[in-house]
Amino acid sequence: MQRKQRLSQIVSAVVEARAVDVPTLAEQFAVSHATIRRDLDLLERQRLVSRTRGGASTHASFNDLPLSYKTAQDAGEKRRIAQQALTFLDGAMVIGMTGGTTVTEFAHLLLGFDGLTIVTNALNVATHLVANPQLRVFAAGGEVRSSSQETVGHSAETFLAGYNIDVAFIGVDGVNATGCTTYDPMGARVNSVLHDRARTTIVLADATKIGRVALAQVCPMSEVDVLITDARAAPDALDEIRSQGCQVLAV
């Protein structure tokens, strides 16, 4: 295994377990303790993990990590959520999409569709979908967030406010009975505009987001039509969300 590949998998292992010690990582990757220590030191300098006594834990800035690191997390669950989201396309002509790994997984499935118009502030989503000439793709301009490849700011908000959207598929960092939240206030405002312009709002969030409260609110849970998550989510937390009038699907 090349070092670059091992480093990426170490980040994934640390994020999944929240904290991992050196012997565990050394055994997992069949390398020496010294090699793992050097890898962790490098990853700490890159602000991808935080070094602890004898190991490493998730870095506080994990939510600002590039998509390439976050995509590997909970990949199977995100694929199932994306497949379920396809069932809400019936009758939709114009759909809105934010960025985020789960929504991006959903975007991959749209390449086989014809006649849809997609409005998005996620440049990676727009670039992916223009490969299908049967799709019309409109992308918002503005400041580009390197971590999510989403545009934010006044330009993006004004752009999205000009469209009437049948169904909006929104990715967030936190979901509880109070509402949907993200770590980026500017991103939250853009997502909120997309939600406001949609007849139906569908939030795509894997179970790690359920019960989490991030910095900035996107919308109250009572304004979300459907939440699609995975079966690992705590039933009590999902029941609280349902009590706000939101349909919840755990796949």
Secondary structure, DSSP 8 states (H G I E B T S, - for coil): --HHHHHHHHHHHHHHHSEEEHHHHHHHHT--HHHHHHHHHHHHHTTSEEEETTEEEE-TTGGGS-HHHHTTTTHHHHHHHHHHHGGG-TT-SEEEE--SHHHHHHHHHGGG--S-EEEESBHHHHHHHTTSTTSEEEE--SEEETTTTEEESHHHHHHHTT--EEEEEEE-SEE-SSEEEES-HHHHHHHHHHHHTEEEEEEE--GGGBT---SEEEEEGGG-SEEEE-TTS-HHHHHHHHTTT-EEEE-
